[in-house]
Amino acid sequence: MLSISVASFLQHVYSFYKHKKIFECHSDIPNNSSLETHFLAHDIIIFDFGLMHRVLGTNECVANYLDGGYMRFAWTIEQSTALFISLVALMFFKKPLWLYWPGLLMQSSYTLGLSVLTMATAPKILEALGGVIDFELALIFSVYSMGFAMNWLFTFVLWHYYWHRERKLLAERGIFPPPEFV
């Protein structure tokens, strides 16, 4: 998920460099567009590679309809930083569990946000899937679904690793006995 949030942040950097806008994202592009146009046309952080344009009829990324992409920009910085801190803590520091808290908070919020987006768009997605499904729709829906599922799995693993480390740390202090498996 760190790579997803960093790639999303880089979309903002490129957009500001190239267009002087915080997020120049237009999803109504032809398939033969340049790589740079495709890079800005897809909302990487929510795994939207054309699904929202297809099912909702939007011409821009969802973030642009909300606030022009400013909150998305702040989110990518915060999530990337929080996950980086968690990664450093995971690799180098076993004891200070509080270093995992920012990553857990941001990842959990991200997962819930994707769930809300999915629930809000579910009627239109189901309507699109109830009709004729071509290869493009199947592909962009599969990418969105896999991103959604992998995000939930990552959050699940992150929380369980944190609870495992917490239990081991408490057991080392003699506060909480380690689990016994029969």
Protein Blocks (a to p, Z undefined) as FASTA:
>chain_A
ZZmmmmmmmmmmmmmmmnopablcdfbbcfkbcfklmmmmpcfknopahjmmmmnopabd
fklmmnoommmmmmmmmmmmmmmmmmmmmmmmmklmmlmmmmmmmmmmmmmmmmmmmmmm
mmmmmmmmmmccdfklmmmmmmmmmmmmmmmmmmmmmmmmmmmmmmmmmmmnomaccddd
ZZ
